[in-house]
Amino acid sequence: MHADLFQKFASIYQKEALNAFFAPGRVNLIGEHVDYNGGLVLPCAIEYGTTLYTAPNNDNVFRLRSLNFDEVIEVPLADAYTKEAELWYNFPLGVAHHFLKDGHKLEGLDMLYSGDIPIGSGLSSSASIEIVTAYAFNELFASGYSKLDLVKMAKSVENNFIGLSSGIMDQFAVTFGEKDKAMAISCDTLNYDLVSANLGDYVLAIINTKKPRKLVESKYNERVEECAAALKALRQRLDIEDLCDIDVAAFEQNEHLITDATVKKRARHVIEENERVKQAISVLAKNNLAEFGQLMYASHNSLQHLYEVSGIELDTIVDYAKTNVDVVGARMTGGGFGGCAIALVKKEGFNNFSNEVTSYYEEKIGYAPAVYQQCIGNGVGALTIIKTTVNK
């Protein structure tokens, strides 16, 4: 795909690309819906991601194209931009808007994106586009941002330009990911530690339900509001900034302060999930994948029954995983409401797992999922241009 992109760029823009960049997608191994509650998450970068080829132009315009979407846009350089409908190029436009509002000078650029992250799957295609764009602008225009600055910027784009009340985990993971490492991120402080994720005889299976997630239109923002309500109730007695500032014991001593039963369930999931992440970090350090797998199942059960963000598609995949002797653990990953599940599967049993989960899912849901075998990869960076013969 990388070499093919060089030819595509030349065909579209009638010139050669001069720079190339890549940002991966991510999966969260455990720690779901705690990122916007100041908790611990344990994501990793994957090998799928977004590649961006660029070349300057003298026309003072941004030309944005993607091999994954039909919509194209050409906009003149301006002092600011606004969101346009629900189109993919809002993500790079939002990044450009942020650079400009920070007082940075941008110049005309022809840009071609290509990604292999399944769109709407919950593997952070949006964060991948945001970060690859921000990284490219920072390099090309010598803007002087640190990587952490880019992470915070991309989160601001997501929250304020796109309109999604997401946390910072996705942008952080696709920026700072390292091969064969998970990242234990404290979402309140943004401190993080690399955790060895040596999967040994196992591989990471990603199972895409093919039920698209549209988080802005989904109940995601509703969950954020429910957590805020829980926090407000607990603050009647507790001096805390976030839900994850307390442990399970403290929650159980004070949960009576939350009078709404649904809000109480949401808070219980968040606080227990944060504890599961701490346990997961400990068992991964001991390379105890069997115990880690049990934590994955417990996480999914909580997301299904307490946080209510899974759905029949994701539950069907996890239900099947529990019957397969080559699987040690499985759970939904990402925001939920569709998207993907992950499973730890023995390498030698992966093909059998892929075939059987496909058949099981198709029988229950009516159509087949997509199953991918992935490794843990690196975060955002520049690529060496792979030049190929261009037919003119």
C-alpha positions in Angstrom: 0.0 0.0 0.0 2.8 2.4 0.9 4.5 2.2 -2.6 1.1 2.3 -4.3 0.3 5.6 -2.5 3.3 7.3 -4.2 1.8 6.5 -7.6 -1.7 7.5 -6.5 -0.4 10.8 -5.2 1.4 11.5 -8.5 -1.6 10.6 -10.5 -3.9 12.9 -8.5 -1.7 15.9 -8.1 0.6 15.6 -11.1 3.7 15.8 -9.0 5.7 13.6 -6.6 5.1 13.5 -2.9 8.0 14.9 -0.9 7.1 13.7 2.7 5.3 10.7 4.2 4.0 10.1 7.7 2.2 7.2 9.6 0.1 7.0 12.7 -1.4 3.7 13.9 -4.7 2.8 15.3 -5.0 1.4 18.8 -6.7 -1.2 20.9 -7.3 -0.8 24.6 -6.3 -4.1 26.3 -8.3 -3.2 29.4 -9.6 -0.1 31.2 -12.7 1.0 29.3 -14.6 4.2 29.9 -12.2 5.3 32.7 -10.2 7.7 30.6 -12.6 10.6 31.0 -12.9 9.7 34.7 -9.2 10.2 35.6 -8.4 6.5 35.7 -5.8 4.1 34.4 -5.9 2.6 30.9 -3.8 0.0 29.2 -3.8 0.5 25.4 -1.3 -0.4 22.7 -0.7 0.7 19.2 -1.4 -1.8 16.4 0.0 -2.2 12.9 -3.0 -0.9 11.1 -3.1 2.9 10.7 -3.2 6.0 8.5 -0.5 6.9 6.0 -0.2 10.5 4.8 1.7 11.7 1.7 2.2 15.4 1.2 3.8 18.0 -1.1 3.7 21.8 -0.9 1.8 23.9 -3.4 2.1 27.6 -4.3 -1.7 28.1 -4.4 -2.2 28.9 -0.7 -4.8 26.1 -0.4 -5.2 22.8 1.4 -6.1 20.0 -0.9 -7.4 17.0 1.1 -8.1 13.6 -0.4 -8.4 10.1 1.0 -8.4 6.7 -0.7 -10.9 5.6 1.9 -13.6 8.3 1.3 -15.2 9.8 -1.8 -15.4 13.4 -0.4 -12.5 15.7 -1.5 -12.0 19.3 -0.4 -9.9 22.2 -1.5 -9.9 25.2 0.9 -7.9 28.4 0.9 -5.7 29.2 3.8 -7.7 31.1 6.3 -7.5 32.4 9.9 -9.9 29.7 11.1 -12.1 26.8 10.0 -15.4 25.4 11.0 -16.8 21.8 11.0 -18.6 20.8 7.8 -21.4 18.3 8.2 -20.1 14.8 9.3 -17.2 14.3 6.8 -13.8 12.7 7.3 -11.9 15.8 6.4 -13.2 17.6 9.5 -10.4 15.9 11.4 -7.5 17.4 9.5 -9.4 20.7 9.2 -9.8 20.8 13.0 -6.0 20.3 13.3 -5.3 23.1 10.9 -7.7 25.3 12.8 -5.9 24.6 16.1 -2.5 25.4 14.6 -3.8 28.7 13.2 -5.5 29.7 16.5 -2.2 29.0 18.3 -0.6 31.6 15.9 1.4 29.2 13.7 1.9 29.9 10.0 0.7 27.2 7.6 1.4 27.1 3.9 -0.4 25.5 0.9 -0.3 21.7 1.0 -1.5 18.8 -1.2 -2.4 15.8 1.0 -3.3 12.2 0.3 -4.5 9.9 3.1 -4.8 6.1 3.1 -5.7 3.9 6.0 -6.3 0.2 6.7 -8.1 0.7 10.0 -11.7 -0.4 9.5 -13.8 2.8 9.7 -16.2 2.9 12.6 -14.7 -0.1 14.2 -13.5 1.4 17.5 -9.8 1.1 16.6 -9.3 4.9 16.6 -9.2 5.8 13.0 -10.2 9.4 13.9 -7.3 9.8 16.4 -5.0 8.2 13.8 -6.0 10.9 11.2 -5.7 13.7 13.8 -2.3 12.7 15.0 -0.8 11.9 11.6 -2.0 15.4 10.4 -0.7 17.2 13.5 2.6 15.4 13.4 3.0 16.3 9.7 2.2 20.0 10.2 4.5 20.2 13.2 7.4 18.7 11.1 6.7 20.5 7.8 6.1 23.9 9.3 8.6 23.7 12.3 5.9 24.6 14.8 7.8 23.4 17.8 5.2 21.3 19.5 6.2 18.4 21.7 4.5 15.0 21.1 2.5 15.6 24.3 1.4 19.0 22.9 0.1 17.2 19.8 -1.8 14.7 21.9 -3.5 17.5 23.8 -4.2 19.3 20.6 -5.8 16.3 19.0 -8.0 15.8 22.0 -9.1 19.4 21.8 -10.0 18.9 18.1 -12.1 15.9 19.0 -13.9 17.6 21.9 -14.3 21.2 20.6 -14.2 21.0 16.8 -15.8 17.6 16.2 -18.0 17.6 19.3 -17.3 14.3 21.0 -16.6 14.2 24.8 -13.9 11.7 24.5 -10.9 11.2 26.8 -7.2 11.4 25.8 -6.3 7.8 25.6 -6.7 7.3 21.8 -4.5 10.2 20.8 -1.9 9.3 23.5 -1.7 5.6 22.4 -1.2 6.3 18.7 1.5 8.9 19.5 3.5 7.2 22.2 3.0 3.5 21.3 6.0 1.2 21.2 6.4 -2.3 19.6 5.5 -5.1 22.0 4.7 -2.7 24.8 1.4 -1.7 26.4 1.1 1.8 28.0 -0.3 2.2 31.5 -1.6 5.7 31.3 -2.8 7.8 34.2 -5.4 9.9 32.5 -5.5 12.5 35.2 -1.8 13.3 35.1 -0.8 11.9 31.6 2.1 10.1 33.3 2.6 6.7 31.7 4.7 3.6 32.1 5.6 1.0 29.4 4.4 -2.5 30.3 5.9 -5.5 28.6 3.2 -7.2 26.6 5.0 -10.3 25.7 2.2 -12.5 24.3 4.5 -15.5 23.9 2.5 -18.3 22.2 -0.6 -16.1 21.9 -1.6 -13.5 19.3 -4.1 -10.6 19.5 -7.2 -11.3 17.6 -9.3 -8.3 16.7 -12.9 -9.2 15.7 -14.8 -6.4 14.0 -18.6 -6.7 14.5 -19.1 -4.6 11.3 -21.7 -2.7 13.2 -20.5 0.9 12.7 -20.1 3.0 15.8 -21.1 6.7 15.5 -20.2 7.9 19.0 -21.3 11.5 18.5 -24.8 10.2 17.8 -24.6 7.4 20.3 -25.0 7.2 24.0 -21.3 7.9 24.6 -21.9 11.5 25.7 -24.8 10.3 27.9 -22.4 8.0 29.8 -20.0 11.0 30.3 -22.9 13.0 31.8 -23.9 10.0 34.1 -20.4 9.8 35.4 -20.4 13.6 36.1 -23.6 13.1 38.0 -22.1 10.3 40.1 -19.0 12.5 40.8 -21.2 15.4 41.9 -23.1 13.2 44.3 -19.9 11.6 45.8 -18.4 15.1 46.3 -21.1 15.8 48.9 -18.8 14.0 51.3 -15.5 13.2 49.4 -12.9 15.7 48.3 -12.2 14.1 44.9 -11.4 15.4 41.4 -12.4 12.3 39.5 -14.4 9.1 40.1 -11.1 7.1 39.9 -9.7 9.0 42.8 -11.4 6.4 45.1 -11.1 2.6 45.3 -13.9 0.0 45.5 -14.0 0.0 49.3 -14.4 3.8 49.5 -17.1 3.7 46.8 -19.1 1.1 48.7 -18.9 3.2 51.9 -20.3 6.2 50.0 -22.5 4.8 47.2 -25.6 5.7 49.1 -24.9 9.3 48.2 -25.9 8.4 44.6 -29.6 8.1 44.6 -30.1 7.2 40.9 -29.7 3.4 40.4 -28.4 3.7 36.8 -25.9 6.4 37.7 -24.7 4.2 40.6 -24.1 1.3 38.2 -22.1 3.5 35.9 -19.9 4.6 38.8 -19.4 1.1 40.0 -18.1 0.0 36.6 -15.7 2.9 36.4 -14.2 2.3 39.8 -14.0 -1.5 39.5 -12.5 -1.2 36.0 -9.8 1.1 37.3 -8.9 -1.6 39.9 -8.8 -4.2 37.1 -6.3 -2.2 35.2 -4.0 -2.1 38.2 -4.3 -5.9 38.6 -3.7 -6.4 34.9 -0.4 -4.4 35.0 0.7 -6.7 37.9 -0.2 -10.0 36.2 1.3 -8.9 32.8 4.6 -8.1 34.6 4.6 -11.7 35.7 3.7 -12.8 32.2 0.5 -14.5 33.6 -1.7 -14.4 30.5 -4.3 -16.8 32.0 -5.0 -14.4 34.8 -5.0 -11.4 32.5 -7.5 -13.3 30.4 -9.9 -13.6 33.3 -9.6 -9.9 33.9 -10.6 -9.3 30.3 -13.7 -11.4 30.7 -14.6 -9.6 34.0 -14.2 -6.3 32.2 -16.6 -7.3 29.4 -19.1 -8.5 31.9 -19.1 -5.1 33.7 -19.3 -3.2 30.4 -22.3 -5.4 29.4 -24.3 -5.3 32.6 -23.2 -2.2 34.6 -22.1 0.3 31.9 -24.4 -1.2 29.2 -22.3 -0.3 26.2 -21.7 -3.7 24.5 -24.7 -5.0 22.6 -25.6 -8.4 21.1 -22.9 -8.3 18.5 -20.0 -7.9 20.9 -21.6 -10.2 23.5 -21.9 -12.9 20.9 -18.2 -12.8 20.1 -17.2 -13.0 23.8 -19.8 -15.8 24.4 -18.1 -17.8 21.7 -14.6 -17.1 22.9 -15.4 -18.6 26.3 -16.1 -22.0 24.5 -12.8 -22.1 22.6 -9.9 -23.8 24.5 -7.3 -21.8 22.6 -8.7 -18.5 24.0 -7.6 -17.2 27.5 -9.6 -14.0 27.5 -11.8 -11.7 25.4 -13.7 -8.4 25.8 -15.1 -5.6 23.8 -12.6 -2.8 23.2 -13.2 0.9 22.5 -16.3 2.9 23.3 -18.7 0.1 22.5 -22.1 0.2 20.8 -20.6 -2.0 18.0 -17.0 -1.8 16.9 -14.5 -4.5 17.9 -13.8 -7.2 20.4 -10.3 -8.5 21.2 -9.2 -12.0 22.2 -5.9 -13.6 23.2 -5.7 -16.7 21.1 -3.0 -19.4 20.8 -1.0 -18.8 17.6 -1.6 -22.4 16.4 -5.3 -22.1 17.0 -5.9 -18.7 15.4 -7.1 -20.0 12.0 -9.6 -22.4 13.7 -10.7 -19.6 16.0 -11.2 -17.2 13.1 -13.3 -19.8 11.2 -15.4 -20.8 14.1 -16.1 -17.4 15.6 -17.2 -16.3 12.0 -19.6 -19.2 11.7 -21.0 -18.7 15.2 -21.4 -15.0 14.8 -23.0 -15.3 11.3 -25.5 -17.8 12.6 -26.5 -15.5 15.5 -26.3 -12.1 13.9 -27.0 -12.8 10.2 -23.8 -11.6 8.7 -20.1 -12.4 9.1 -17.6 -10.4 11.2 -14.0 -9.6 10.1 -11.2 -11.2 12.1 -7.7 -9.8 12.1 -4.4 -11.0 13.6 -2.4 -8.0 14.9 0.9 -7.3 16.6 1.6 -4.4 18.9 3.3 -1.7 16.9 4.9 1.7 17.1 3.4 5.2 17.4 3.4 8.1 15.0 6.5 9.0 12.9 7.9 10.0 9.5 8.2 7.4 6.7 10.8 7.1 4.0 9.2 7.8 0.7 9.0 4.6 -1.4 9.3 5.9 -5.0 7.9 3.8 -7.8 7.8 4.4 -11.5 5.0 6.8 -12.4 3.2 6.4 -15.7 2.4 9.7 -17.2 
